[in-house]
Amino acid sequence: MAYTMTRRFDGTVAQAREAIESSLGEEGFGILSEIDIGSTLREKVGEDVGEYEILGACNPPLAFEGVSAERQLGALLPCNVIVYESLADDEEVYIAAVDPVTLLDVADNPDLDDIAIEVKERLERALDDAAA
């Protein structure tokens, strides 16, 4: 089961991050949290996963609709978007976002279906725009 939507990015991780943040902004998302998991893993466990960043993206009106329909939805928020380089020799860069339709399927709440579809459509547009 695919739980992310992924696009290849022609450029660096820093350029990909700038592009996806801009594209997310156009879709009404802001970045609530940032985790440099690459640095954290190098520091804490001495392992190198390359450049790898997790961005917590939130669209406040849609988040409000979601937590109004399902009070425990906050455990699945914000929507994670990752920017990372592959560990292969080519060091390709990728941008990926959680698939909210797949993620919210576990909630088994039909009130979330339309919200999940709208969030997915917005995230897909942002990914497509950033990767273009």
MIDREN-658776 format. One record per residue: residue in one letter; x, y, z of N, C-alpha, C in turn; residue number from 1. Coordinates in pm, whole numbers. Layout:
! residues N
REC   residuo     n.xx     n.yy     n.zz    ca.xx    ca.yy    ca.zz     c.xx     c.yy     c.zz   num
REC         A        X        Y        Z        X        Y        Z        X        Y        Z   NUM
...
! end
This chain:
! residues 132
REC   residuo     n.xx     n.yy     n.zz    ca.xx    ca.yy    ca.zz     c.xx     c.yy     c.zz   num
REC         M       84     -118        0        0        0        0       89      124        0     1
REC         A       67      211      -95      143      336     -101       85      435        0     2
REC         Y      167      488       84      120      584      183      180      723      163     3
REC         T      257      737       55      310      869       22      288      898     -126     4
REC         M      295     1026     -157      294     1075     -294      433     1135     -314     5
REC         T      506     1087     -413      647     1122     -427      677     1180     -564     6
REC         R      762     1281     -566      808     1340     -692      960     1354     -686     7
REC         R     1024     1329     -801     1167     1353     -813     1187     1502     -837     8
REC         F     1296     1556     -780     1325     1698     -795     1462     1713     -859     9
REC         D     1471     1797     -961     1599     1823    -1026     1665     1943     -957    10
REC         G     1750     1915     -863     1819     2019     -789     1865     1966     -655    11
REC         T     1901     2057     -567     1951     2019     -435     1835     2006     -336    12
REC         V     1865     1950     -220     1765     1940     -114     1721     2081      -72    13
REC         A     1813     2174      -60     1778     2312      -21     1685     2374     -124    14
REC         Q     1712     2352     -253     1625     2406     -358     1488     2339     -354    15
REC         A     1486     2209     -329     1359     2136     -321     1276     2186     -204    16
REC         R     1342     2209      -92     1271     2259       24     1210     2396       -5    17
REC         E     1286     2483      -65     1235     2616      -99     1116     2605     -195    18
REC         A     1128     2517     -294     1020     2500     -392      894     2445     -328    19
REC         I      907     2344     -243      786     2284     -184      723     2378      -82    20
REC         E      803     2452       -7      744     2548       87      663     2653       12    21
REC         S      715     2701      -99      644     2800     -179      515     2742     -235    22
REC         S      524     2623     -291      407     2557     -349      301     2525     -244    23
REC         L      345     2481     -128      250     2454      -19      179     2582       22    24
REC         G      254     2692       28      195     2821       63       85     2861      -34    25
REC         E      106     2833     -162        4     2864     -262     -122     2780     -243    26
REC         E     -108     2666     -177     -223     2579     -150     -280     2598      -10    27
REC         G     -233     2702       59     -289     2735      190     -223     2666      308    28
REC         F     -107     2603      286      -37     2535      394       77     2621      447    29
REC         G       98     2614      575      215     2673      638      296     2561      701    30
REC         I      420     2589      734      506     2490      798      505     2515      949    31
REC         L      454     2418     1024      447     2429     1169      570     2373     1240    32
REC         S      633     2275     1176      748     2212     1239      849     2169     1134    33
REC         E      973     2160     1177     1083     2119     1090     1174     2026     1168    34
REC         I     1205     1913     1109     1296     1818     1174     1404     1781     1074    35
REC         D     1526     1806     1109     1640     1765     1026     1679     1625     1074    36
REC         I     1608     1526     1022     1629     1389     1068     1767     1337     1028    37
REC         G     1820     1386      916     1954     1346      875     2057     1381      980    38
REC         S     2057     1506     1025     2152     1550     1129     2127     1479     1261    39
REC         T     2000     1462     1295     1966     1398     1422     2019     1255     1426    40
REC         L     2001     1180     1319     2049     1041     1318     2201     1034     1317    41
REC         R     2266     1128     1247     2413     1130     1251     2461     1156     1394    42
REC         E     2396     1251     1461     2437     1288     1597     2403     1181     1700    43
REC         K     2284     1126     1693     2236     1035     1799     2277      889     1781    44
REC         V     2285      843     1658     2317      702     1637     2439      680     1548    45
REC         G     2500      788     1502     2621      777     1422     2598      718     1283    46
REC         E     2478      731     1232     2446      676     1100     2412      789     1004    47
REC         D     2450      770      877     2427      873      777     2317      830      681    48
REC         V     2207      906      681     2098      882      586     2094      993      482    49
REC         G     2200     1071      475     2204     1182      382     2119     1298      430    50
REC         E     2099     1393      339     2013     1506      375     1870     1456      375    51
REC         Y     1799     1483      485     1663     1431      501     1590     1521      599    52
REC         E     1490     1592      549     1415     1685      633     1267     1650      633    53
REC         I     1205     1664      748     1062     1643      763      998     1778      795    54
REC         L      900     1817      714      828     1941      734      685     1909      776    55
REC         G      640     1969      883      502     1951      928      416     2060      867    56
REC         A      339     2025      764      257     2123      691      113     2122      742    57
REC         C       55     2242      751      -82     2253      801     -159     2356      721    58
REC         N     -281     2319      684     -376     2411      623     -481     2435      732    59
REC         P     -474     2548      803     -559     2569      920     -710     2549      897    60
REC         P     -770     2601      789     -914     2576      773     -948     2427      759    61
REC         L     -865     2354      686     -892     2211      670     -861     2134      798    62
REC         A     -759     2176      872     -730     2113     1001     -847     2136     1097    63
REC         F     -905     2256     1095    -1021     2284     1180    -1138     2193     1145    64
REC         E    -1165     2179     1015    -1272     2088      973    -1245     1946     1022    65
REC         G    -1122     1904     1010    -1085     1769     1049    -1100     1742     1197    66
REC         V    -1046     1830     1279    -1057     1806     1424    -1199     1829     1474    67
REC         S    -1278     1904     1399    -1419     1919     1435    -1496     1790     1407    68
REC         A    -1456     1719     1302    -1522     1594     1265    -1469     1475     1345    69
REC         E    -1344     1484     1388    -1279     1373     1458    -1181     1430     1559    70
REC         R    -1220     1435     1684    -1140     1502     1787     -999     1445     1801    71
REC         Q     -979     1319     1774     -847     1259     1791     -760     1271     1666    72
REC         L     -809     1341     1566     -734     1358     1442     -599     1426     1465    73
REC         G     -590     1506     1569     -465     1575     1598     -345     1482     1612    74
REC         A     -369     1356     1644     -260     1259     1653     -197     1233     1517    75
REC         L     -269     1267     1410     -219     1245     1274     -178     1375     1206    76
REC         L     -186     1485     1277     -150     1615     1221      -15     1660     1274    77
REC         P       55     1748     1207       27     1802     1074       61     1700      966    78
REC         C       34     1736      840       69     1651      726      221     1656      708    79
REC         N      285     1542      712      429     1539      693      465     1543      545    80
REC         V      561     1629      516      620     1640      383      769     1620      404    81
REC         I      828     1533      322      972     1507      338     1048     1550      214    82
REC         V     1169     1597      237     1261     1635      131     1390     1561      163    83
REC         Y     1436     1481       66     1553     1399       95     1631     1363      -31    84
REC         E     1756     1324       -6     1838     1275     -115     1845     1123     -104    85
REC         S     1849     1058     -220     1862      912     -218     2002      877     -171    86
REC         L     2017      756     -127     2150      710      -86     2223      641     -199    87
REC         A     2160      634     -315     2224      574     -433     2334      666     -483    88
REC         D     2417      615     -570     2530      692     -622     2486      820     -693    89
REC         D     2365      820     -750     2320      936     -826     2273     1052     -737    90
REC         E     2250     1026     -608     2208     1127     -512     2090     1210     -562    91
REC         E     1990     1143     -619     1870     1213     -663     1797     1270     -542    92
REC         V     1721     1377     -567     1646     1444     -461     1498     1417     -483    93
REC         Y     1427     1393     -374     1285     1364     -380     1208     1450     -281    94
REC         I     1083     1475     -317      987     1541     -228      870     1445     -217    95
REC         A      823     1421      -96      710     1331      -77      620     1386       31    96
REC         A      494     1350       23      397     1390      125      314     1269      161    97
REC         V      268     1266      284      179     1160      327       52     1166      242    98
REC         D       -3     1051      211     -131     1044      139     -241     1047      245    99
REC         P     -311     1160      258     -411     1171      364     -530     1078      347   100
REC         V     -562     1039      225     -672      945      204     -635      810      263   101
REC         T     -515      764      235     -468      638      292     -457      648      444   102
REC         L     -399      756      491     -379      774      635     -511      778      711   103
REC         L     -608      852      659     -734      869      731     -829      751      715   104
REC         D     -792      657      631     -872      535      619     -879      462      753   105
REC         V     -774      475      834     -772      407      964     -872      469     1061   106
REC         A     -910      594     1038    -1004      661     1130    -1145      606     1116   107
REC         D    -1178      548     1001    -1310      490      976    -1422      589     1012   108
REC         N    -1404      714      965    -1502      820      989    -1536      882      854   109
REC         P    -1653      854      800    -1689      906      669    -1693     1059      663   110
REC         D    -1703     1126      777    -1701     1272      779    -1566     1328      737   111
REC         L    -1463     1244      739    -1328     1288      702    -1297     1266      554   112
REC         D    -1381     1190      485    -1352     1152      346    -1330     1273      255   113
REC         D    -1423     1367      254    -1411     1483      164    -1292     1571      203   114
REC         I    -1267     1581      332    -1153     1661      379    -1023     1596      331   115
REC         A    -1013     1466      347     -892     1394      306     -868     1408      156   116
REC         I     -975     1401       78     -962     1415      -67     -913     1555     -103   117
REC         E     -968     1658      -37     -924     1794      -67     -778     1816      -27   118
REC         V     -740     1766       89     -600     1780      132     -508     1708       33   119
REC         K     -547     1588       -9     -465     1513     -105     -450     1590     -236   120
REC         E     -560     1644     -287     -553     1720     -412     -460     1840     -399   121
REC         R     -469     1910     -287     -383     2027     -266     -236     1986     -254   122
REC         L     -210     1878     -180      -71     1832     -167      -16     1785     -301   123
REC         E      -98     1715     -379      -52     1672     -511      -19     1790     -602   124
REC         R     -102     1893     -599      -74     2012     -680       57     2077     -634   125
REC         A       77     2084     -503      199     2145     -450      321     2063     -492   126
REC         L      312     1931     -484      423     1845     -526      452     1863     -674   127
REC         D      346     1861     -754      364     1876     -899      429     2011     -933   128
REC         D      380     2116     -867      433     2250     -894      579     2260     -852   129
REC         A      611     2207     -734      749     2215     -684      844     2135     -772   130
REC         A      800     2023     -825      887     1937     -903      898     1981    -1050   131
REC         A      812     2074    -1091      811     2116    -1233      934     2198    -1267   132
! end
